[in-house]
Amino acid sequence: MAKVLVCKDVGTECNHVIKGQTVEEVMQKAAQHAKEVHGMAQVPAEVVAKVQAAIKDE
Ligand SMILES: [Zn+2]
């Protein structure tokens, strides 16, 4: 089952949707998105926890 993360669920105003086959893949894409779109060079631990909690089964 695919995993999906809506950027807005992490507390942003962003409607970007990240999809992946695994949580790891979504986390990786989310880190890249955070860097490219939100200028987050490094994702803080509390944001990582939020992202993990916000990942849902598609
Ligand atoms: Zn975003």
N, CA, C, O and the ligand as a Tripos MOL2 file, in Angstrom:
@<TRIPOS>MOLECULE
protein
  233   231    59     0     0
PROTEIN
NO_CHARGES

@<TRIPOS>ATOM
      1 N           0.8500   -1.2030    0.0000 N.3       1 MET1
      2 CA          0.0000    0.0000    0.0000 C.3       1 MET1
      3 C           0.8800    1.2450    0.0000 C.2       1 MET1
      4 O           1.8530    1.3340    0.7490 O.2       1 MET1
      5 N           0.5240    2.1960   -0.8460 N.am      2 ALA2
      6 CA          1.3250    3.4190   -0.9650 C.3       2 ALA2
      7 C           1.1320    4.3090    0.2660 C.2       2 ALA2
      8 O           0.0860    4.3000    0.9150 O.2       2 ALA2
      9 N           2.1660    5.0630    0.5500 N.am      3 LYS3
     10 CA          2.1260    6.0120    1.6680 C.3       3 LYS3
     11 C           1.9890    7.4230    1.1020 C.2       3 LYS3
     12 O           2.5450    7.7420    0.0510 O.2       3 LYS3
     13 N           1.2580    8.2420    1.8010 N.am      4 VAL4
     14 CA          1.0380    9.6020    1.3200 C.3       4 VAL4
     15 C           1.1660   10.5960    2.4740 C.2       4 VAL4
     16 O           0.7470   10.3450    3.6040 O.2       4 VAL4
     17 N           1.7690   11.7390    2.1290 N.am      5 LEU5
     18 CA          1.9440   12.8120    3.1100 C.3       5 LEU5
     19 C           1.5010   14.1270    2.4650 C.2       5 LEU5
     20 O           1.9690   14.4950    1.3880 O.2       5 LEU5
     21 N           0.6000   14.8160    3.1390 N.am      6 VAL6
     22 CA          0.2050   16.1470    2.6710 C.3       6 VAL6
     23 C           1.0010   17.1510    3.4960 C.2       6 VAL6
     24 O           0.9470   17.1550    4.7250 O.2       6 VAL6
     25 N           1.7350   17.9960    2.7940 N.am      7 CYS7
     26 CA          2.6420   18.9310    3.4690 C.3       7 CYS7
     27 C           1.8930   19.7630    4.5220 C.2       7 CYS7
     28 O           2.4380   20.0570    5.5850 O.2       7 CYS7
     29 N           0.6720   20.1310    4.2260 N.am      8 LYS8
     30 CA         -0.1550   20.9450    5.1250 C.3       8 LYS8
     31 C          -0.3590   20.2800    6.4910 C.2       8 LYS8
     32 O          -0.4910   20.9590    7.5090 O.2       8 LYS8
     33 N          -0.3830   18.9460    6.4960 N.am      9 ASP9
     34 CA         -0.5950   18.2120    7.7510 C.3       9 ASP9
     35 C           0.5810   18.3570    8.7160 C.2       9 ASP9
     36 O           0.4770   18.0090    9.8920 O.2       9 ASP9
     37 N           1.6830   18.8680    8.2120 N.am     10 VAL10
     38 CA          2.8560   19.0550    9.0660 C.3      10 VAL10
     39 C           2.8750   20.4720    9.6490 C.2      10 VAL10
     40 O           3.7590   20.8270   10.4280 O.2      10 VAL10
     41 N           1.8750   21.2740    9.2510 N.am     11 GLY11
     42 CA          1.7660   22.6080    9.8290 C.3      11 GLY11
     43 C           2.1860   23.7290    8.8940 C.2      11 GLY11
     44 O           2.4420   24.8510    9.3320 O.2      11 GLY11
     45 N           2.2560   23.4180    7.5890 N.am     12 THR12
     46 CA          2.5960   24.4540    6.6170 C.3      12 THR12
     47 C           1.3250   24.8990    5.8970 C.2      12 THR12
     48 O           0.2470   24.3490    6.1250 O.2      12 THR12
     49 N           1.4630   25.9020    5.0250 N.am     13 GLU13
     50 CA          0.3390   26.3870    4.2190 C.3      13 GLU13
     51 C           0.4130   25.7620    2.8300 C.2      13 GLU13
     52 O          -0.2230   26.2340    1.8870 O.2      13 GLU13
     53 N           1.1830   24.7160    2.7210 N.am     14 CYS14
     54 CA          1.5390   24.1400    1.4290 C.3      14 CYS14
     55 C           0.6820   22.9130    1.1320 C.2      14 CYS14
     56 O           0.5370   22.0270    1.9750 O.2      14 CYS14
     57 N           0.1150   22.8690   -0.0740 N.am     15 ASN15
     58 CA         -0.7690   21.7580   -0.4430 C.3      15 ASN15
     59 C          -0.0480   20.6290   -1.1750 C.2      15 ASN15
     60 O          -0.6820   19.7500   -1.7600 O.2      15 ASN15
     61 N           1.2640   20.6620   -1.1370 N.am     16 HIS16
     62 CA          2.0400   19.6380   -1.8370 C.3      16 HIS16
     63 C           1.7650   18.2440   -1.2550 C.2      16 HIS16
     64 O           1.7060   18.0650   -0.0390 O.2      16 HIS16
     65 N           1.6020   17.2760   -2.1390 N.am     17 VAL17
     66 CA          1.3580   15.9020   -1.7070 C.3      17 VAL17
     67 C           2.5580   15.0560   -2.0960 C.2      17 VAL17
     68 O           3.0010   15.0740   -3.2440 O.2      17 VAL17
     69 N           3.0760   14.3190   -1.1320 N.am     18 ILE18
     70 CA          4.2330   13.4630   -1.3550 C.3      18 ILE18
     71 C           3.7780   12.0140   -1.2480 C.2      18 ILE18
     72 O           3.1360   11.6160   -0.2760 O.2      18 ILE18
     73 N           4.1270   11.2300   -2.2750 N.am     19 LYS19
     74 CA          3.7330    9.8230   -2.2610 C.3      19 LYS19
     75 C           4.9510    8.9330   -2.3900 C.2      19 LYS19
     76 O           5.9490    9.3010   -3.0100 O.2      19 LYS19
     77 N           4.8520    7.7580   -1.7950 N.am     20 GLY20
     78 CA          5.9330    6.7910   -1.9200 C.3      20 GLY20
     79 C           5.4370    5.4040   -1.5840 C.2      20 GLY20
     80 O           4.3380    5.2340   -1.0570 O.2      20 GLY20
     81 N           6.2490    4.4200   -1.8900 N.am     21 GLN21
     82 CA          5.8610    3.0380   -1.6060 C.3      21 GLN21
     83 C           6.0930    2.6780   -0.1460 C.2      21 GLN21
     84 O           5.4270    1.7970    0.3970 O.2      21 GLN21
     85 N           7.0410    3.3620    0.4860 N.am     22 THR22
     86 CA          7.3710    3.0760    1.8760 C.3      22 THR22
     87 C           7.4820    4.3890    2.6540 C.2      22 THR22
     88 O           7.5950    5.4660    2.0690 O.2      22 THR22
     89 N           7.4480    4.2770    3.9770 N.am     23 VAL23
     90 CA          7.6230    5.4540    4.8360 C.3      23 VAL23
     91 C           8.9850    6.0850    4.5610 C.2      23 VAL23
     92 O           9.1110    7.3080    4.5140 O.2      23 VAL23
     93 N          10.0030    5.2420    4.3800 N.am     24 GLU24
     94 CA         11.3570    5.7370    4.1300 C.3      24 GLU24
     95 C          11.4030    6.5910    2.8670 C.2      24 GLU24
     96 O          12.0360    7.6460    2.8370 O.2      24 GLU24
     97 N          10.7160    6.1150    1.8190 N.am     25 GLU25
     98 CA         10.7030    6.8410    0.5590 C.3      25 GLU25
     99 C          10.0080    8.1950    0.7390 C.2      25 GLU25
    100 O          10.4760    9.2110    0.2250 O.2      25 GLU25
    101 N           8.9070    8.2000    1.4610 N.am     26 VAL26
    102 CA          8.1840    9.4560    1.7040 C.3      26 VAL26
    103 C           9.0420   10.4030    2.5300 C.2      26 VAL26
    104 O           9.0960   11.6000    2.2460 O.2      26 VAL26
    105 N           9.7130    9.8770    3.5520 N.am     27 MET27
    106 CA         10.5800   10.7120    4.3900 C.3      27 MET27
    107 C          11.6970   11.3580    3.5640 C.2      27 MET27
    108 O          12.0400   12.5250    3.7510 O.2      27 MET27
    109 N          12.2480   10.5640    2.6510 N.am     28 GLN28
    110 CA         13.3330   11.0490    1.8050 C.3      28 GLN28
    111 C          12.8450   12.1740    0.8870 C.2      28 GLN28
    112 O          13.4960   13.2080    0.7440 O.2      28 GLN28
    113 N          11.6730   11.9410    0.2660 N.am     29 LYS29
    114 CA         11.0910   12.9470   -0.6190 C.3      29 LYS29
    115 C          10.6690   14.1810    0.1720 C.2      29 LYS29
    116 O          10.7870   15.3060   -0.3140 O.2      29 LYS29
    117 N          10.1830   13.9710    1.3830 N.am     30 ALA30
    118 CA          9.7590   15.0890    2.2200 C.3      30 ALA30
    119 C          10.9540   15.9570    2.6010 C.2      30 ALA30
    120 O          10.8520   17.1830    2.6240 O.2      30 ALA30
    121 N          12.0670   15.3300    2.8950 N.am     31 ALA31
    122 CA         13.2800   16.0670    3.2470 C.3      31 ALA31
    123 C          13.7410   16.9110    2.0650 C.2      31 ALA31
    124 O          14.1540   18.0590    2.2270 O.2      31 ALA31
    125 N          13.6630   16.3240    0.8750 N.am     32 GLN32
    126 CA         14.0500   17.0340   -0.3410 C.3      32 GLN32
    127 C          13.0940   18.1930   -0.6060 C.2      32 GLN32
    128 O          13.5260   19.2870   -0.9690 O.2      32 GLN32
    129 N          11.8080   17.9560   -0.4280 N.am     33 HIS33
    130 CA         10.7910   18.9960   -0.6200 C.3      33 HIS33
    131 C          10.9910   20.1320    0.3840 C.2      33 HIS33
    132 O          10.9050   21.3070    0.0250 O.2      33 HIS33
    133 N          11.2520   19.7850    1.6170 N.am     34 ALA34
    134 CA         11.4620   20.7900    2.6670 C.3      34 ALA34
    135 C          12.6500   21.6820    2.3210 C.2      34 ALA34
    136 O          12.6310   22.8940    2.5400 O.2      34 ALA34
    137 N          13.6750   21.0490    1.7790 N.am     35 LYS35
    138 CA         14.8900   21.7660    1.4090 C.3      35 LYS35
    139 C          14.6450   22.6830    0.2130 C.2      35 LYS35
    140 O          14.9960   23.8620    0.2400 O.2      35 LYS35
    141 N          14.0380   22.1250   -0.8400 N.am     36 GLU36
    142 CA         13.8620   22.8720   -2.0890 C.3      36 GLU36
    143 C          12.7710   23.9310   -1.9980 C.2      36 GLU36
    144 O          12.9300   25.0350   -2.5200 O.2      36 GLU36
    145 N          11.6760   23.6040   -1.3450 N.am     37 VAL37
    146 CA         10.5170   24.5000   -1.3450 C.3      37 VAL37
    147 C          10.4710   25.3720   -0.0900 C.2      37 VAL37
    148 O          10.0960   26.5430   -0.1490 O.2      37 VAL37
    149 N          10.8580   24.7820    1.0500 N.am     38 HIS38
    150 CA         10.7150   25.5130    2.3050 C.3      38 HIS38
    151 C          12.0470   26.0210    2.8640 C.2      38 HIS38
    152 O          12.1010   26.5790    3.9590 O.2      38 HIS38
    153 N          13.0960   25.8230    2.1090 N.am     39 GLY39
    154 CA         14.3970   26.3430    2.4980 C.3      39 GLY39
    155 C          14.9400   25.7670    3.7880 C.2      39 GLY39
    156 O          15.7310   26.4010    4.4870 O.2      39 GLY39
    157 N          14.4970   24.5350    4.0980 N.am     40 MET40
    158 CA         14.9370   23.8620    5.3250 C.3      40 MET40
    159 C          16.1470   22.9930    4.9810 C.2      40 MET40
    160 O          15.9910   21.8940    4.4470 O.2      40 MET40
    161 N          17.3260   23.4710    5.2790 N.am     41 ALA41
    162 CA         18.5270   22.7210    4.9400 C.3      41 ALA41
    163 C          18.5600   21.4040    5.7110 C.2      41 ALA41
    164 O          18.9330   20.3590    5.1770 O.2      41 ALA41
    165 N          18.1640   21.4810    6.9710 N.am     42 GLN42
    166 CA         18.0830   20.2720    7.7950 C.3      42 GLN42
    167 C          16.7270   20.2520    8.4730 C.2      42 GLN42
    168 O          16.2390   21.2770    8.9470 O.2      42 GLN42
    169 N          16.1290   19.0780    8.5140 N.am     43 VAL43
    170 CA         14.8150   18.9690    9.1250 C.3      43 VAL43
    171 C          14.9930   18.6520   10.6110 C.2      43 VAL43
    172 O          15.5710   17.6230   10.9600 O.2      43 VAL43
    173 N          14.4960   19.5350   11.4880 N.am     44 PRO44
    174 CA         14.6460   19.2920   12.9320 C.3      44 PRO44
    175 C          13.9010   18.0330   13.3780 C.2      44 PRO44
    176 O          12.9280   17.6140   12.7510 O.2      44 PRO44
    177 N          14.3760   17.4480   14.4650 N.am     45 ALA45
    178 CA         13.8090   16.1870   14.9590 C.3      45 ALA45
    179 C          12.3040   16.2820   15.2090 C.2      45 ALA45
    180 O          11.5630   15.3370   14.9400 O.2      45 ALA45
    181 N          11.8550   17.4450   15.7320 N.am     46 GLU46
    182 CA         10.4190   17.5440   16.0280 C.3      46 GLU46
    183 C           9.5810   17.5790   14.7550 C.2      46 GLU46
    184 O           8.4290   17.1450   14.7490 O.2      46 GLU46
    185 N          10.1740   18.1040   13.6630 N.am     47 VAL47
    186 CA          9.4580   18.1070   12.3820 C.3      47 VAL47
    187 C           9.4350   16.6950   11.8040 C.2      47 VAL47
    188 O           8.4350   16.2700   11.2260 O.2      47 VAL47
    189 N          10.5320   15.9790   11.9610 N.am     48 VAL48
    190 CA         10.5900   14.5870   11.5010 C.3      48 VAL48
    191 C           9.4870   13.7720   12.1820 C.2      48 VAL48
    192 O           8.8090   12.9710   11.5380 O.2      48 VAL48
    193 N           9.3160   13.9850   13.4870 N.am     49 ALA49
    194 CA          8.2720   13.2800   14.2430 C.3      49 ALA49
    195 C           6.8840   13.6390   13.7120 C.2      49 ALA49
    196 O           6.0170   12.7750   13.5850 O.2      49 ALA49
    197 N           6.6840   14.9240   13.4050 N.am     50 LYS50
    198 CA          5.4040   15.3900   12.8610 C.3      50 LYS50
    199 C           5.1260   14.7570   11.5040 C.2      50 LYS50
    200 O           4.0100   14.3300   11.2080 O.2      50 LYS50
    201 N           6.1770   14.7080   10.6870 N.am     51 VAL51
    202 CA          6.0400   14.1320    9.3490 C.3      51 VAL51
    203 C           5.6740   12.6590    9.4550 C.2      51 VAL51
    204 O           4.7860   12.1750    8.7540 O.2      51 VAL51
    205 N           6.3720   11.9530   10.3420 N.am     52 GLN52
    206 CA          6.0980   10.5210   10.5080 C.3      52 GLN52
    207 C           4.6640   10.2810   10.9610 C.2      52 GLN52
    208 O           4.0120    9.3300   10.5290 O.2      52 GLN52
    209 N           4.1810   11.1650   11.8430 N.am     53 ALA53
    210 CA          2.8090   11.0270   12.3510 C.3      53 ALA53
    211 C           1.7820   11.3720   11.2770 C.2      53 ALA53
    212 O           0.6490   10.8930   11.3190 O.2      53 ALA53
    213 N           2.1830   12.2140   10.3050 N.am     54 ALA54
    214 CA          1.2500   12.6900    9.2890 C.3      54 ALA54
    215 C           1.1760   11.7760    8.0620 C.2      54 ALA54
    216 O           0.2950   11.9340    7.2170 O.2      54 ALA54
    217 N           2.1040   10.8200    7.9720 N.am     55 ILE55
    218 CA          2.0980    9.8960    6.8260 C.3      55 ILE55
    219 C           0.9280    8.9240    6.9630 C.2      55 ILE55
    220 O           0.7370    8.2880    8.0000 O.2      55 ILE55
    221 N           0.1610    8.8340    5.8940 N.am     56 LYS56
    222 CA         -1.0190    7.9470    5.9100 C.3      56 LYS56
    223 C          -0.9460    6.9380    4.7790 C.2      56 LYS56
    224 O          -0.2300    7.1300    3.7960 O.2      56 LYS56
    225 N          -1.7080    5.8490    4.9370 N.am     57 ASP57
    226 CA         -1.8390    4.9020    3.8380 C.3      57 ASP57
    227 C          -2.7430    5.5270    2.7950 C.2      57 ASP57
    228 O          -3.7540    6.1500    3.1190 O.2      57 ASP57
    229 N          -2.3620    5.3490    1.5270 N.am     58 GLU58
    230 CA         -3.1670    5.9530    0.4840 C.3      58 GLU58
    231 C          -4.4760    5.1850    0.3160 C.2      58 GLU58
    232 O          -5.2990    5.5440   -0.5260 O.2      58 GLU58
    233 ZN          5.5370   21.9320    1.2920 Zn       59 ZN59
@<TRIPOS>BOND
     1     1     2 1
     2     2     3 1
     3     3     4 2
     4     3     5 am
     5     5     6 1
     6     6     7 1
     7     7     8 2
     8     7     9 am
     9     9    10 1
    10    10    11 1
    11    11    12 2
    12    11    13 am
    13    13    14 1
    14    14    15 1
    15    15    16 2
    16    15    17 am
    17    17    18 1
    18    18    19 1
    19    19    20 2
    20    19    21 am
    21    21    22 1
    22    22    23 1
    23    23    24 2
    24    23    25 am
    25    25    26 1
    26    26    27 1
    27    27    28 2
    28    27    29 am
    29    29    30 1
    30    30    31 1
    31    31    32 2
    32    31    33 am
    33    33    34 1
    34    34    35 1
    35    35    36 2
    36    35    37 am
    37    37    38 1
    38    38    39 1
    39    39    40 2
    40    39    41 am
    41    41    42 1
    42    42    43 1
    43    43    44 2
    44    43    45 am
    45    45    46 1
    46    46    47 1
    47    47    48 2
    48    47    49 am
    49    49    50 1
    50    50    51 1
    51    51    52 2
    52    51    53 am
    53    53    54 1
    54    54    55 1
    55    55    56 2
    56    55    57 am
    57    57    58 1
    58    58    59 1
    59    59    60 2
    60    59    61 am
    61    61    62 1
    62    62    63 1
    63    63    64 2
    64    63    65 am
    65    65    66 1
    66    66    67 1
    67    67    68 2
    68    67    69 am
    69    69    70 1
    70    70    71 1
    71    71    72 2
    72    71    73 am
    73    73    74 1
    74    74    75 1
    75    75    76 2
    76    75    77 am
    77    77    78 1
    78    78    79 1
    79    79    80 2
    80    79    81 am
    81    81    82 1
    82    82    83 1
    83    83    84 2
    84    83    85 am
    85    85    86 1
    86    86    87 1
    87    87    88 2
    88    87    89 am
    89    89    90 1
    90    90    91 1
    91    91    92 2
    92    91    93 am
    93    93    94 1
    94    94    95 1
    95    95    96 2
    96    95    97 am
    97    97    98 1
    98    98    99 1
    99    99   100 2
   100    99   101 am
   101   101   102 1
   102   102   103 1
   103   103   104 2
   104   103   105 am
   105   105   106 1
   106   106   107 1
   107   107   108 2
   108   107   109 am
   109   109   110 1
   110   110   111 1
   111   111   112 2
   112   111   113 am
   113   113   114 1
   114   114   115 1
   115   115   116 2
   116   115   117 am
   117   117   118 1
   118   118   119 1
   119   119   120 2
   120   119   121 am
   121   121   122 1
   122   122   123 1
   123   123   124 2
   124   123   125 am
   125   125   126 1
   126   126   127 1
   127   127   128 2
   128   127   129 am
   129   129   130 1
   130   130   131 1
   131   131   132 2
   132   131   133 am
   133   133   134 1
   134   134   135 1
   135   135   136 2
   136   135   137 am
   137   137   138 1
   138   138   139 1
   139   139   140 2
   140   139   141 am
   141   141   142 1
   142   142   143 1
   143   143   144 2
   144   143   145 am
   145   145   146 1
   146   146   147 1
   147   147   148 2
   148   147   149 am
   149   149   150 1
   150   150   151 1
   151   151   152 2
   152   151   153 am
   153   153   154 1
   154   154   155 1
   155   155   156 2
   156   155   157 am
   157   157   158 1
   158   158   159 1
   159   159   160 2
   160   159   161 am
   161   161   162 1
   162   162   163 1
   163   163   164 2
   164   163   165 am
   165   165   166 1
   166   166   167 1
   167   167   168 2
   168   167   169 am
   169   169   170 1
   170   170   171 1
   171   171   172 2
   172   171   173 am
   173   173   174 1
   174   174   175 1
   175   175   176 2
   176   175   177 am
   177   177   178 1
   178   178   179 1
   179   179   180 2
   180   179   181 am
   181   181   182 1
   182   182   183 1
   183   183   184 2
   184   183   185 am
   185   185   186 1
   186   186   187 1
   187   187   188 2
   188   187   189 am
   189   189   190 1
   190   190   191 1
   191   191   192 2
   192   191   193 am
   193   193   194 1
   194   194   195 1
   195   195   196 2
   196   195   197 am
   197   197   198 1
   198   198   199 1
   199   199   200 2
   200   199   201 am
   201   201   202 1
   202   202   203 1
   203   203   204 2
   204   203   205 am
   205   205   206 1
   206   206   207 1
   207   207   208 2
   208   207   209 am
   209   209   210 1
   210   210   211 1
   211   211   212 2
   212   211   213 am
   213   213   214 1
   214   214   215 1
   215   215   216 2
   216   215   217 am
   217   217   218 1
   218   218   219 1
   219   219   220 2
   220   219   221 am
   221   221   222 1
   222   222   223 1
   223   223   224 2
   224   223   225 am
   225   225   226 1
   226   226   227 1
   227   227   228 2
   228   227   229 am
   229   229   230 1
   230   230   231 1
   231   231   232 2
@<TRIPOS>SUBSTRUCTURE
     1 MET1         2 RESIDUE 1 A MET
     2 ALA2         6 RESIDUE 1 A ALA
     3 LYS3        10 RESIDUE 1 A LYS
     4 VAL4        14 RESIDUE 1 A VAL
     5 LEU5        18 RESIDUE 1 A LEU
     6 VAL6        22 RESIDUE 1 A VAL
     7 CYS7        26 RESIDUE 1 A CYS
     8 LYS8        30 RESIDUE 1 A LYS
     9 ASP9        34 RESIDUE 1 A ASP
    10 VAL10       38 RESIDUE 1 A VAL
    11 GLY11       42 RESIDUE 1 A GLY
    12 THR12       46 RESIDUE 1 A THR
    13 GLU13       50 RESIDUE 1 A GLU
    14 CYS14       54 RESIDUE 1 A CYS
    15 ASN15       58 RESIDUE 1 A ASN
    16 HIS16       62 RESIDUE 1 A HIS
    17 VAL17       66 RESIDUE 1 A VAL
    18 ILE18       70 RESIDUE 1 A ILE
    19 LYS19       74 RESIDUE 1 A LYS
    20 GLY20       78 RESIDUE 1 A GLY
    21 GLN21       82 RESIDUE 1 A GLN
    22 THR22       86 RESIDUE 1 A THR
    23 VAL23       90 RESIDUE 1 A VAL
    24 GLU24       94 RESIDUE 1 A GLU
    25 GLU25       98 RESIDUE 1 A GLU
    26 VAL26      102 RESIDUE 1 A VAL
    27 MET27      106 RESIDUE 1 A MET
    28 GLN28      110 RESIDUE 1 A GLN
    29 LYS29      114 RESIDUE 1 A LYS
    30 ALA30      118 RESIDUE 1 A ALA
    31 ALA31      122 RESIDUE 1 A ALA
    32 GLN32      126 RESIDUE 1 A GLN
    33 HIS33      130 RESIDUE 1 A HIS
    34 ALA34      134 RESIDUE 1 A ALA
    35 LYS35      138 RESIDUE 1 A LYS
    36 GLU36      142 RESIDUE 1 A GLU
    37 VAL37      146 RESIDUE 1 A VAL
    38 HIS38      150 RESIDUE 1 A HIS
    39 GLY39      154 RESIDUE 1 A GLY
    40 MET40      158 RESIDUE 1 A MET
    41 ALA41      162 RESIDUE 1 A ALA
    42 GLN42      166 RESIDUE 1 A GLN
    43 VAL43      170 RESIDUE 1 A VAL
    44 PRO44      174 RESIDUE 1 A PRO
    45 ALA45      178 RESIDUE 1 A ALA
    46 GLU46      182 RESIDUE 1 A GLU
    47 VAL47      186 RESIDUE 1 A VAL
    48 VAL48      190 RESIDUE 1 A VAL
    49 ALA49      194 RESIDUE 1 A ALA
    50 LYS50      198 RESIDUE 1 A LYS
    51 VAL51      202 RESIDUE 1 A VAL
    52 GLN52      206 RESIDUE 1 A GLN
    53 ALA53      210 RESIDUE 1 A ALA
    54 ALA54      214 RESIDUE 1 A ALA
    55 ILE55      218 RESIDUE 1 A ILE
    56 LYS56      222 RESIDUE 1 A LYS
    57 ASP57      226 RESIDUE 1 A ASP
    58 GLU58      230 RESIDUE 1 A GLU
    59 ZN59       233 GROUP 0 **** ****
